[in-house]
Amino acid sequence: MPLLLGSGSTCDVCLDAFDADNCAPCSIECGHIFCLKCLNALSRPKCPLCRSRFEPQSVVKLHIDVDEVRPPSQAHDGPRALSDDQVVANSYQERIASACNEGSSEPALRQLIDECRQFLGQQPRNSFSDLRVSLRMINHVYNIKLDQLKHRQEIKRLTDDIASLQTDKANLEKMVKEIEDEHKQERDAWQAHEANLREFCSKAQGAYFGVAEYVLSHF
């Protein structure tokens, strides 16, 4: 029996509606369902929502009845008008998709998350499930960006500390070299003074013996 999905069911990653071809729904080991093209585009076999690892060969392609999942608006002659809340929800979905595809600054991403949470907080808990999944995804991305920012700041702090320590080390080595040079100069001066004293004592001793020998020879 084919799997029957709710009206307007979409992939939680690309937000495209499921079909029987490239966007066919596929189940992975953790139980989450994504379209085939998004699973094939993953760089690592990890669930985009819960980050659980899965084996690619264990992916189960689900067979669906496309007619059963076609939005009711397609069953009528004309398109069904969207409610104001649905228009707002679609706008948030587009902003989240743009932030994921094109990137966003940390303050802008934080504002988008807060606005989206405020909107969903005013809606029934079982409504706009796709937007709620997208919000969890973008909030996860935001937390990762915050962690990366903290890591970069910590690396910069450590780099600055290392540079400061290297400067202190260079200054200390310079001081040690100056002290060693000063001690060497003092040691050379004392050695020269000692040599002069030894020479003076040797001459004095020679003069003393000369005088003594002269006195003894004449008396």
C-alpha positions as CSV (number, residue, x, y, z in Angstrom):
1,M,0.0,0.0,0.0
2,P,1.5,3.4,-0.9
3,L,2.4,5.8,1.8
4,L,-0.1,8.7,2.2
5,L,1.3,12.0,3.1
6,G,-0.5,15.1,4.3
7,S,-1.6,17.8,2.0
8,G,1.3,19.9,0.9
9,S,4.0,17.7,2.5
10,T,7.4,19.0,1.7
11,C,11.1,18.1,2.3
12,D,12.3,19.7,5.5
13,V,15.6,20.8,3.8
14,C,14.7,22.2,0.4
15,L,11.0,22.7,1.2
16,D,10.0,21.3,-2.2
17,A,6.9,19.2,-2.4
18,F,7.4,15.4,-2.5
19,D,6.8,13.7,-5.8
20,A,7.6,10.3,-7.3
21,D,10.8,11.3,-9.1
22,N,13.8,13.3,-7.8
23,C,11.9,14.6,-4.8
24,A,10.7,11.2,-3.8
25,P,10.5,10.9,0.0
26,C,13.2,8.7,1.6
27,S,13.4,7.5,5.2
28,I,16.7,7.2,7.0
29,E,17.6,5.2,10.2
30,C,16.6,7.9,12.7
31,G,13.1,8.0,11.2
32,H,13.3,11.4,9.5
33,I,12.2,11.8,5.9
34,F,13.8,13.9,3.2
35,C,13.7,14.0,-0.5
36,L,16.1,11.9,-2.6
37,K,18.0,14.9,-4.1
38,C,18.7,16.4,-0.7
39,L,20.1,13.1,0.7
40,N,22.2,12.7,-2.4
41,A,23.6,16.2,-1.9
42,L,24.8,15.5,1.7
43,S,28.6,15.7,2.1
44,R,28.4,13.4,5.1
45,P,25.8,10.7,5.9
46,K,24.3,12.6,8.8
47,C,20.6,13.5,9.4
48,P,20.1,17.3,8.6
49,L,17.8,17.6,11.7
50,C,19.1,15.4,14.5
51,R,22.7,14.9,13.1
52,S,22.5,11.1,13.6
53,R,24.7,9.1,11.3
54,F,23.1,6.7,8.8
55,E,24.3,4.2,6.3
56,P,23.5,5.3,2.7
57,Q,22.6,1.7,1.8
58,S,19.9,1.7,4.5
59,V,18.0,4.6,3.0
60,V,14.4,3.5,2.1
61,K,12.7,5.2,-0.8
62,L,9.0,5.5,0.0
63,H,6.4,5.0,-2.6
64,I,3.6,7.6,-2.5
65,D,0.4,8.2,-4.3
66,V,1.0,11.6,-5.8
67,D,-2.7,12.2,-6.3
68,E,-3.3,11.8,-2.6
69,V,-0.7,14.3,-1.6
70,R,-1.7,16.9,-4.1
71,P,-2.9,20.1,-2.3
72,P,-6.7,20.4,-2.3
73,S,-6.4,23.7,-4.1
74,Q,-5.4,21.8,-7.2
75,A,-8.6,19.8,-7.1
76,H,-10.7,22.9,-7.7
77,D,-10.9,25.0,-10.8
78,G,-9.3,28.1,-9.3
79,P,-6.5,28.6,-6.7
80,R,-7.6,28.8,-3.1
81,A,-6.8,32.1,-1.4
82,L,-4.2,31.9,1.3
83,S,-4.9,33.2,4.8
84,D,-3.0,36.1,6.2
85,D,-1.2,33.8,8.6
86,Q,-0.2,31.5,5.8
87,V,1.1,34.5,3.8
88,V,3.3,35.5,6.8
89,A,4.5,31.9,7.3
90,N,5.5,31.7,3.6
91,S,7.3,34.9,4.0
92,Y,9.3,33.5,6.9
93,Q,10.0,30.3,5.0
94,E,11.4,32.5,2.1
95,R,13.6,34.5,4.5
96,I,14.9,31.4,6.2
97,A,15.7,29.8,2.8
98,S,17.5,33.0,1.7
99,A,19.5,33.1,4.9
100,C,20.6,29.5,4.3
101,N,21.4,29.9,0.6
102,E,22.9,33.4,0.7
103,G,24.1,33.8,4.3
104,S,23.2,36.3,6.9
105,S,24.8,38.4,9.6
106,E,24.4,37.2,13.2
107,P,22.1,40.1,14.3
108,A,19.9,39.7,11.2
109,L,19.7,35.9,11.8
110,R,18.9,36.5,15.5
111,Q,16.1,38.9,14.6
112,L,14.6,36.5,12.1
113,I,14.6,33.7,14.6
114,D,12.9,35.9,17.3
115,E,10.3,37.2,14.8
116,C,9.5,33.7,13.7
117,R,9.2,32.4,17.2
118,Q,6.9,35.2,18.2
119,F,4.7,34.4,15.2
120,L,4.5,30.7,15.9
121,G,3.9,31.4,19.5
122,Q,0.6,33.0,18.5
123,Q,-0.5,30.0,16.4
124,P,-1.9,26.5,17.4
125,R,0.9,24.1,18.3
126,N,0.0,21.7,15.4
127,S,0.0,24.4,12.8
128,F,2.8,25.4,10.3
129,S,4.8,22.2,11.0
130,D,7.1,23.0,8.0
131,L,7.9,26.4,9.4
132,R,8.6,25.0,12.8
133,V,11.0,22.5,11.4
134,S,12.7,25.3,9.4
135,L,13.0,27.4,12.5
136,R,14.7,24.6,14.4
137,M,17.1,24.1,11.5
138,I,18.0,27.8,11.3
139,N,18.3,28.1,15.0
140,H,20.7,25.2,14.9
141,V,22.7,27.0,12.2
142,Y,22.6,30.2,14.4
143,N,24.0,28.3,17.4
144,I,26.8,26.8,15.2
145,K,27.7,30.3,14.0
146,L,27.8,31.5,17.6
147,D,30.1,28.7,18.6
148,Q,32.3,29.5,15.6
149,L,32.4,33.1,16.6
150,K,33.3,32.2,20.2
151,H,36.0,29.9,18.9
152,R,37.4,32.7,16.6
153,Q,37.4,35.1,19.5
154,E,39.2,32.6,21.8
155,I,41.8,31.9,19.1
156,K,42.3,35.6,18.7
157,R,42.7,36.0,22.5
158,L,45.2,33.2,22.6
159,T,47.1,34.5,19.6
160,D,47.3,38.0,21.3
161,D,48.5,36.3,24.5
162,I,51.2,34.4,22.6
163,A,52.3,37.6,20.9
164,S,52.5,39.4,24.2
165,L,54.4,36.5,25.8
166,Q,56.8,36.5,22.9
167,T,57.4,40.2,23.3
168,D,58.0,39.8,27.0
169,K,60.4,36.9,26.3
170,A,62.3,39.1,23.8
171,N,62.5,41.9,26.4
172,L,63.7,39.6,29.1
173,E,66.3,38.0,26.8
174,K,67.5,41.5,26.0
175,M,67.8,42.4,29.7
176,V,69.7,39.2,30.4
177,K,72.1,39.9,27.6
178,E,72.7,43.4,28.9
179,I,73.3,42.1,32.4
180,E,75.7,39.4,31.1
181,D,77.6,42.1,29.1
182,E,77.8,44.3,32.2
183,H,79.0,41.5,34.3
184,K,81.6,40.6,31.7
185,Q,82.9,44.1,31.6
186,E,83.1,44.2,35.4
187,R,84.9,40.8,35.4
188,D,87.4,42.0,32.7
189,A,88.0,45.2,34.7
190,W,88.7,43.2,37.9
191,Q,90.9,40.8,36.1
192,A,92.9,43.7,34.7
193,H,93.1,45.3,38.1
194,E,94.3,42.0,39.6
195,A,96.9,41.6,36.9
196,N,98.2,45.2,37.7
197,L,98.3,44.4,41.4
198,R,100.2,41.1,40.8
199,E,102.7,43.0,38.6
200,F,103.1,45.7,41.2
201,C,103.6,43.1,44.0
202,S,106.2,41.3,41.9
203,K,108.1,44.5,41.2
204,A,108.0,45.5,44.9
205,Q,109.2,42.0,46.0
206,G,112.0,42.2,43.5
207,A,113.0,45.7,44.8
208,Y,112.9,44.4,48.4
209,F,115.1,41.5,47.7
210,G,117.5,43.8,45.8
211,V,117.8,46.2,48.7
212,A,118.2,43.3,51.2
213,E,121.0,41.8,49.1
214,Y,122.8,45.2,48.9
215,V,122.6,45.7,52.6
216,L,123.9,42.3,53.4
217,S,126.8,42.6,51.0
218,H,128.0,45.9,52.6
219,F,127.6,45.2,56.3
